[in-house]
């Protein structure tokens, strides 16, 4: 068997954000623009690469409000 590592395709990620922090800020009700500003990245980059975490954070924020 071949034990070589596979090379990833495309550019390396320029931004390496803490996904827990993205979820947390989203759960607090921060807008995408506010979160992008906090991390000093373009809003569109945040939306493209971290949409799953934004959605997950907003859902957990709604659940907390209902309790």
Backbone atoms as SQL, in Angstrom:
CREATE TABLE atoms (id INTEGER PRIMARY KEY, chain TEXT, resi INTEGER, resn TEXT, atom TEXT, x REAL, y REAL, z REAL);
INSERT INTO atoms VALUES
  (1, 'A', 1, 'UNK', 'N', 0.827, -1.188, 0.000),
  (2, 'A', 1, 'UNK', 'CA', 0.000, 0.000, 0.000),
  (3, 'A', 1, 'UNK', 'C', 0.872, 1.252, 0.000),
  (4, 'A', 2, 'UNK', 'N', 0.329, 2.291, -0.569),
  (5, 'A', 2, 'UNK', 'CA', 1.029, 3.561, -0.666),
  (6, 'A', 2, 'UNK', 'C', 0.749, 4.388, 0.585),
  (7, 'A', 3, 'UNK', 'N', 1.789, 4.821, 1.283),
  (8, 'A', 3, 'UNK', 'CA', 1.612, 5.583, 2.516),
  (9, 'A', 3, 'UNK', 'C', 1.877, 7.064, 2.334),
  (10, 'A', 4, 'UNK', 'N', 1.969, 7.502, 1.073),
  (11, 'A', 4, 'UNK', 'CA', 2.217, 8.917, 0.811),
  (12, 'A', 4, 'UNK', 'C', 0.974, 9.740, 1.136),
  (13, 'A', 5, 'UNK', 'N', 1.195, 10.963, 1.592),
  (14, 'A', 5, 'UNK', 'CA', 0.082, 11.879, 1.852),
  (15, 'A', 5, 'UNK', 'C', -0.434, 12.427, 0.534),
  (16, 'A', 6, 'UNK', 'N', -1.748, 12.590, 0.458),
  (17, 'A', 6, 'UNK', 'CA', -2.328, 13.193, -0.733),
  (18, 'A', 6, 'UNK', 'C', -2.126, 14.696, -0.677),
  (19, 'A', 7, 'UNK', 'N', -1.819, 15.268, -1.823),
  (20, 'A', 7, 'UNK', 'CA', -1.680, 16.716, -1.897),
  (21, 'A', 7, 'UNK', 'C', -3.062, 17.326, -2.026),
  (22, 'A', 8, 'UNK', 'N', -3.284, 18.406, -1.326),
  (23, 'A', 8, 'UNK', 'CA', -4.565, 19.092, -1.452),
  (24, 'A', 8, 'UNK', 'C', -4.560, 19.937, -2.718),
  (25, 'A', 9, 'UNK', 'N', -5.731, 20.090, -3.272),
  (26, 'A', 9, 'UNK', 'CA', -5.873, 20.832, -4.507),
  (27, 'A', 9, 'UNK', 'C', -6.324, 22.245, -4.186),
  (28, 'A', 10, 'UNK', 'N', -5.844, 23.222, -4.952),
  (29, 'A', 10, 'UNK', 'CA', -6.251, 24.613, -4.755),
  (30, 'A', 10, 'UNK', 'C', -5.298, 25.362, -3.849),
  (31, 'A', 11, 'UNK', 'N', -5.687, 26.577, -3.589),
  (32, 'A', 11, 'UNK', 'CA', -4.867, 27.428, -2.725),
  (33, 'A', 11, 'UNK', 'C', -5.032, 27.028, -1.263),
  (34, 'A', 12, 'UNK', 'N', -3.990, 27.273, -0.484),
  (35, 'A', 12, 'UNK', 'CA', -4.162, 27.060, 0.962),
  (36, 'A', 12, 'UNK', 'C', -5.079, 28.144, 1.525),
  (37, 'A', 13, 'UNK', 'N', -5.781, 27.804, 2.599),
  (38, 'A', 13, 'UNK', 'CA', -6.692, 28.779, 3.197),
  (39, 'A', 13, 'UNK', 'C', -5.904, 29.941, 3.765),
  (40, 'A', 14, 'UNK', 'N', -6.382, 31.133, 3.462),
  (41, 'A', 14, 'UNK', 'CA', -5.721, 32.336, 3.925),
  (42, 'A', 14, 'UNK', 'C', -6.128, 32.657, 5.359),
  (43, 'A', 15, 'UNK', 'N', -7.379, 32.313, 5.686),
  (44, 'A', 15, 'UNK', 'CA', -7.903, 32.627, 7.012),
  (45, 'A', 15, 'UNK', 'C', -8.128, 31.341, 7.781),
  (46, 'A', 16, 'UNK', 'N', -7.724, 31.347, 9.022),
  (47, 'A', 16, 'UNK', 'CA', -7.916, 30.195, 9.881),
  (48, 'A', 16, 'UNK', 'C', -8.619, 30.686, 11.140),
  (49, 'A', 17, 'UNK', 'N', -9.940, 30.792, 11.067),
  (50, 'A', 17, 'UNK', 'CA', -10.718, 31.333, 12.173),
  (51, 'A', 17, 'UNK', 'C', -11.087, 30.241, 13.163),
  (52, 'A', 18, 'UNK', 'N', -11.291, 30.640, 14.394),
  (53, 'A', 18, 'UNK', 'CA', -11.771, 29.729, 15.417),
  (54, 'A', 18, 'UNK', 'C', -13.265, 29.510, 15.181),
  (55, 'A', 19, 'UNK', 'N', -13.637, 28.318, 14.739),
  (56, 'A', 19, 'UNK', 'CA', -15.031, 28.056, 14.379),
  (57, 'A', 19, 'UNK', 'C', -15.959, 28.130, 15.591),
  (58, 'A', 20, 'UNK', 'N', -15.447, 27.799, 16.771),
  (59, 'A', 20, 'UNK', 'CA', -16.273, 27.921, 17.980),
  (60, 'A', 20, 'UNK', 'C', -16.619, 29.382, 18.253),
  (61, 'A', 21, 'UNK', 'N', -15.678, 30.250, 18.002),
  (62, 'A', 21, 'UNK', 'CA', -15.904, 31.674, 18.217),
  (63, 'A', 21, 'UNK', 'C', -16.887, 32.228, 17.181),
  (64, 'A', 22, 'UNK', 'N', -16.807, 31.737, 15.952),
  (65, 'A', 22, 'UNK', 'CA', -17.758, 32.146, 14.921),
  (66, 'A', 22, 'UNK', 'C', -19.176, 31.738, 15.347),
  (67, 'A', 23, 'UNK', 'N', -19.325, 30.495, 15.808),
  (68, 'A', 23, 'UNK', 'CA', -20.633, 30.011, 16.282),
  (69, 'A', 23, 'UNK', 'C', -21.135, 30.834, 17.456),
  (70, 'A', 24, 'UNK', 'N', -20.257, 31.121, 18.382),
  (71, 'A', 24, 'UNK', 'CA', -20.629, 31.863, 19.581),
  (72, 'A', 24, 'UNK', 'C', -21.121, 33.267, 19.237),
  (73, 'A', 25, 'UNK', 'N', -20.387, 33.979, 18.417),
  (74, 'A', 25, 'UNK', 'CA', -20.781, 35.332, 18.039),
  (75, 'A', 25, 'UNK', 'C', -22.103, 35.315, 17.277),
  (76, 'A', 26, 'UNK', 'N', -22.268, 34.331, 16.424),
  (77, 'A', 26, 'UNK', 'CA', -23.507, 34.199, 15.673),
  (78, 'A', 26, 'UNK', 'C', -24.671, 33.906, 16.615),
  (79, 'A', 27, 'UNK', 'N', -24.436, 33.088, 17.628),
  (80, 'A', 27, 'UNK', 'CA', -25.458, 32.759, 18.610),
  (81, 'A', 27, 'UNK', 'C', -25.859, 33.943, 19.468),
  (82, 'A', 28, 'UNK', 'N', -24.940, 34.882, 19.661),
  (83, 'A', 28, 'UNK', 'CA', -25.239, 36.093, 20.432),
  (84, 'A', 28, 'UNK', 'C', -26.084, 37.073, 19.634),
  (85, 'A', 29, 'UNK', 'N', -26.228, 36.819, 18.325),
  (86, 'A', 29, 'UNK', 'CA', -27.046, 37.686, 17.487),
  (87, 'A', 29, 'UNK', 'C', -26.251, 38.695, 16.682),
  (88, 'A', 30, 'UNK', 'N', -24.937, 38.514, 16.605),
  (89, 'A', 30, 'UNK', 'CA', -24.120, 39.411, 15.792),
  (90, 'A', 30, 'UNK', 'C', -24.408, 39.176, 14.313),
  (91, 'A', 31, 'UNK', 'N', -24.377, 40.229, 13.537),
  (92, 'A', 31, 'UNK', 'CA', -24.589, 40.103, 12.100),
  (93, 'A', 31, 'UNK', 'C', -23.314, 39.585, 11.437),
  (94, 'A', 32, 'UNK', 'N', -23.448, 39.143, 10.198),
  (95, 'A', 32, 'UNK', 'CA', -22.283, 38.675, 9.454),
  (96, 'A', 32, 'UNK', 'C', -21.249, 39.786, 9.316),
  (97, 'A', 33, 'UNK', 'N', -21.722, 40.992, 9.096),
  (98, 'A', 33, 'UNK', 'CA', -20.819, 42.142, 8.955),
  (99, 'A', 33, 'UNK', 'C', -20.038, 42.382, 10.246),
  (100, 'A', 34, 'UNK', 'N', -20.694, 42.282, 11.386),
  (101, 'A', 34, 'UNK', 'CA', -20.025, 42.481, 12.669),
  (102, 'A', 34, 'UNK', 'C', -18.992, 41.388, 12.934),
  (103, 'A', 35, 'UNK', 'N', -19.349, 40.149, 12.616),
  (104, 'A', 35, 'UNK', 'CA', -18.420, 39.036, 12.829),
  (105, 'A', 35, 'UNK', 'C', -17.210, 39.171, 11.906),
  (106, 'A', 36, 'UNK', 'N', -17.451, 39.518, 10.656),
  (107, 'A', 36, 'UNK', 'CA', -16.352, 39.710, 9.706),
  (108, 'A', 36, 'UNK', 'C', -15.433, 40.839, 10.166),
  (109, 'A', 37, 'UNK', 'N', -16.011, 41.891, 10.680),
  (110, 'A', 37, 'UNK', 'CA', -15.222, 43.007, 11.182),
  (111, 'A', 37, 'UNK', 'C', -14.382, 42.580, 12.392),
  (112, 'A', 38, 'UNK', 'N', -14.963, 41.775, 13.256),
  (113, 'A', 38, 'UNK', 'CA', -14.264, 41.270, 14.436),
  (114, 'A', 38, 'UNK', 'C', -13.011, 40.489, 14.033),
  (115, 'A', 39, 'UNK', 'N', -13.131, 39.649, 13.004),
  (116, 'A', 39, 'UNK', 'CA', -12.002, 38.841, 12.534),
  (117, 'A', 39, 'UNK', 'C', -11.158, 39.552, 11.486),
  (118, 'A', 40, 'UNK', 'N', -11.580, 40.744, 11.084),
  (119, 'A', 40, 'UNK', 'CA', -10.876, 41.553, 10.082),
  (120, 'A', 40, 'UNK', 'C', -10.730, 40.802, 8.749),
  (121, 'A', 41, 'UNK', 'N', -11.867, 40.264, 8.279),
  (122, 'A', 41, 'UNK', 'CA', -11.924, 39.596, 6.983),
  (123, 'A', 41, 'UNK', 'C', -13.121, 40.140, 6.209),
  (124, 'A', 42, 'UNK', 'N', -13.160, 39.957, 4.897),
  (125, 'A', 42, 'UNK', 'CA', -14.330, 40.386, 4.126),
  (126, 'A', 42, 'UNK', 'C', -15.575, 39.572, 4.498),
  (127, 'A', 43, 'UNK', 'N', -16.716, 40.229, 4.524),
  (128, 'A', 43, 'UNK', 'CA', -17.987, 39.573, 4.875),
  (129, 'A', 43, 'UNK', 'C', -18.270, 38.392, 3.959),
  (130, 'A', 44, 'UNK', 'N', -18.025, 38.587, 2.680),
  (131, 'A', 44, 'UNK', 'CA', -18.313, 37.538, 1.691),
  (132, 'A', 44, 'UNK', 'C', -17.465, 36.289, 1.954),
  (133, 'A', 45, 'UNK', 'N', -16.234, 36.458, 2.376),
  (134, 'A', 45, 'UNK', 'CA', -15.367, 35.324, 2.711),
  (135, 'A', 45, 'UNK', 'C', -15.933, 34.563, 3.896),
  (136, 'A', 46, 'UNK', 'N', -16.399, 35.290, 4.885),
  (137, 'A', 46, 'UNK', 'CA', -17.023, 34.664, 6.058),
  (138, 'A', 46, 'UNK', 'C', -18.238, 33.850, 5.635),
  (139, 'A', 47, 'UNK', 'N', -19.087, 34.439, 4.806),
  (140, 'A', 47, 'UNK', 'CA', -20.304, 33.760, 4.376),
  (141, 'A', 47, 'UNK', 'C', -20.000, 32.524, 3.538),
  (142, 'A', 48, 'UNK', 'N', -19.011, 32.602, 2.683),
  (143, 'A', 48, 'UNK', 'CA', -18.673, 31.470, 1.809),
  (144, 'A', 48, 'UNK', 'C', -18.048, 30.307, 2.567),
  (145, 'A', 49, 'UNK', 'N', -17.130, 30.611, 3.463),
  (146, 'A', 49, 'UNK', 'CA', -16.338, 29.557, 4.105),
  (147, 'A', 49, 'UNK', 'C', -16.845, 29.102, 5.467),
  (148, 'A', 50, 'UNK', 'N', -17.667, 29.893, 6.112),
  (149, 'A', 50, 'UNK', 'CA', -18.084, 29.563, 7.477),
  (150, 'A', 50, 'UNK', 'C', -19.601, 29.601, 7.640),
  (151, 'A', 51, 'UNK', 'N', -20.328, 29.423, 6.546),
  (152, 'A', 51, 'UNK', 'CA', -21.790, 29.491, 6.572),
  (153, 'A', 51, 'UNK', 'C', -22.390, 28.452, 7.519),
  (154, 'A', 52, 'UNK', 'N', -21.836, 27.266, 7.523),
  (155, 'A', 52, 'UNK', 'CA', -22.345, 26.200, 8.398),
  (156, 'A', 52, 'UNK', 'C', -22.278, 26.623, 9.870),
  (157, 'A', 53, 'UNK', 'N', -21.194, 27.245, 10.260),
  (158, 'A', 53, 'UNK', 'CA', -21.009, 27.657, 11.653),
  (159, 'A', 53, 'UNK', 'C', -21.898, 28.851, 12.002),
  (160, 'A', 54, 'UNK', 'N', -22.117, 29.739, 11.041),
  (161, 'A', 54, 'UNK', 'CA', -23.017, 30.868, 11.255),
  (162, 'A', 54, 'UNK', 'C', -24.441, 30.365, 11.492),
  (163, 'A', 55, 'UNK', 'N', -24.877, 29.440, 10.657),
  (164, 'A', 55, 'UNK', 'CA', -26.217, 28.885, 10.779),
  (165, 'A', 55, 'UNK', 'C', -26.378, 28.119, 12.090),
  (166, 'A', 56, 'UNK', 'N', -25.402, 27.304, 12.413),
  (167, 'A', 56, 'UNK', 'CA', -25.444, 26.517, 13.647),
  (168, 'A', 56, 'UNK', 'C', -25.506, 27.421, 14.884),
  (169, 'A', 57, 'UNK', 'N', -24.741, 28.495, 14.865),
  (170, 'A', 57, 'UNK', 'CA', -24.743, 29.440, 15.985),
  (171, 'A', 57, 'UNK', 'C', -26.066, 30.158, 16.119),
  (172, 'A', 58, 'UNK', 'N', -26.658, 30.561, 15.012),
  (173, 'A', 58, 'UNK', 'CA', -27.958, 31.244, 15.057),
  (174, 'A', 58, 'UNK', 'C', -29.048, 30.324, 15.577),
  (175, 'A', 59, 'UNK', 'N', -28.995, 29.055, 15.173),
  (176, 'A', 59, 'UNK', 'CA', -29.979, 28.090, 15.648),
  (177, 'A', 59, 'UNK', 'C', -29.851, 27.874, 17.152),
  (178, 'A', 60, 'UNK', 'N', -28.630, 27.774, 17.653),
  (179, 'A', 60, 'UNK', 'CA', -28.449, 27.589, 19.094),
  (180, 'A', 60, 'UNK', 'C', -28.867, 28.833, 19.865),
  (181, 'A', 61, 'UNK', 'N', -28.681, 30.006, 19.273),
  (182, 'A', 61, 'UNK', 'CA', -29.142, 31.251, 19.905),
  (183, 'A', 61, 'UNK', 'C', -30.644, 31.297, 20.023),
  (184, 'A', 62, 'UNK', 'N', -31.344, 30.837, 18.988),
  (185, 'A', 62, 'UNK', 'CA', -32.807, 30.796, 19.030),
  (186, 'A', 62, 'UNK', 'C', -33.305, 29.819, 20.086),
  (187, 'A', 63, 'UNK', 'N', -32.621, 28.693, 20.198),
  (188, 'A', 63, 'UNK', 'CA', -33.000, 27.690, 21.199),
  (189, 'A', 63, 'UNK', 'C', -32.835, 28.267, 22.608),
  (190, 'A', 64, 'UNK', 'N', -31.734, 28.992, 22.840),
  (191, 'A', 64, 'UNK', 'CA', -31.502, 29.591, 24.162),
  (192, 'A', 64, 'UNK', 'C', -32.588, 30.598, 24.518),
  (193, 'A', 65, 'UNK', 'N', -33.072, 31.354, 23.517),
  (194, 'A', 65, 'UNK', 'CA', -34.123, 32.325, 23.779),
  (195, 'A', 65, 'UNK', 'C', -35.437, 31.665, 24.172),
  (196, 'A', 66, 'UNK', 'N', -35.681, 30.493, 23.638),
  (197, 'A', 66, 'UNK', 'CA', -36.941, 29.800, 23.893),
  (198, 'A', 66, 'UNK', 'C', -36.970, 29.087, 25.231),
  (199, 'A', 67, 'UNK', 'N', -35.835, 28.918, 25.864),
  (200, 'A', 67, 'UNK', 'CA', -35.785, 28.185, 27.136),
  (201, 'A', 67, 'UNK', 'C', -36.170, 29.062, 28.303);
